[in-house]
Amino acid sequence: MNISEKKRVVVKLGSSTLTHKTGRLNLRRVHNLIRILADLHNAGKEIILVSSGAIALGCGKLRLLERPKDTPTKQAAAAVGQCELMDMYDQQFANYGITVAQILLTKTILENGRIQNVKNCFQRLMDMNVIPVFNENDTVAIDELELEIGENDSLSALVASLVEADLLLILSDIDGLYSEDPRRCGDAQLIPVVEHIDAHIESIAGGAGSALGTGGMATKINAAKIATAAGIDMVILNGSQPELLYDLFDDKPVGTRFLAQPR
């Protein structure tokens, strides 16, 4: 199936896409991104967001220079940033007549019988033409209680499987998967399509993400393994250029596409 034919799309927005290095919102990029997502929504795409940025925005508002390492400060930053994050989505999408809703998850919810409640809520929101915004509940999901999913790349793949998406789209600060680290090797080549995730693909994915995020290419490969195993295509796209979304849904070759395996 061509990308243009895919209807239910989970879009994961990374911290590096939404914020400046200061942790404050990148207003110009966010405005363009939401305008395009709203346009795709109006065109009939079922847009579901998995949004990073709560801790990063909290760090910016609390004037912290990097992501906290201790759990209480991380929780505090998430609590502050979550308000700002959802207020931003609410106001920006409202400009286009679109309502958003927040769904907070923890690992325990995803792994027990309560997941059906999440599915029921999600389906009703879709029936009402609302864009759901999923996130991990960072204020209560902590390492010590072993509840933490840890990063939103994997969460987005779990959500894509949960909602039976046609496509998982990860917007990051890189054009896609390269043969080598493009920040270190000028000869690195973009890999347009990955048919199977093997040891070689896993070996070329390494390194951490930005100072305010938790992801890196390794977490995106893990997300691709989850999504493709569930029969869902995944695409990594550069979130600093929101207009690439139009190219993607016009079936132009952008980013890296990981092909779904048979369900």
Stockholm file with secondary structure:
# STOCKHOLM 1.0

chainA/1-263         MNISEKKRVVVKLGSSTLTHKTGRLNLRRVHNLIRILADLHNAGKEIILVSSGAIALGCGKLRLLERPKDTPTKQAAAAVGQCELMDMYDQQFANYGITVAQILLTKTILENGRIQNVKNCFQRLMDMNVIPVFNENDTVAIDELELEIGENDSLSALVASLVEADLLLILSDIDGLYSEDPRRCGDAQLIPVVEHIDAHIESIAGGAGSALGTGGMATKINAAKIATAAGIDMVILNGSQPELLYDLFDDKPVGTRFLAQPR
#=GR chainA/1-263 SS CCGGGCCEEEEEECHHHHBCTTSSBCHHHHHHHHHHHHHHHHTTCEEEEEECCHHHHHHHHTTCSSCCCSHHHHHHHHHHHHHHHHHHHHHHHHTTTCCEEEEEECHHHHTSTTHHHHHHHHHHHHHTTCEEEEEECTTTCCGGGTCCCCCHHHHHHHHHHHTTCSEEEEEESSSSCBSSCTTTCTTCCBCCEESSCCHHHHHTCCCCCCTTCCCCHHHHHHHHHHHHHTTCEEEEEETTCTTHHHHHHTTCCCSEEECCCCC
#=GC SS_cons         CCGGGCCEEEEEECHHHHBCTTSSBCHHHHHHHHHHHHHHHHTTCEEEEEECCHHHHHHHHTTCSSCCCSHHHHHHHHHHHHHHHHHHHHHHHHTTTCCEEEEEECHHHHTSTTHHHHHHHHHHHHHTTCEEEEEECTTTCCGGGTCCCCCHHHHHHHHHHHTTCSEEEEEESSSSCBSSCTTTCTTCCBCCEESSCCHHHHHTCCCCCCTTCCCCHHHHHHHHHHHHHTTCEEEEEETTCTTHHHHHHTTCCCSEEECCCCC
//
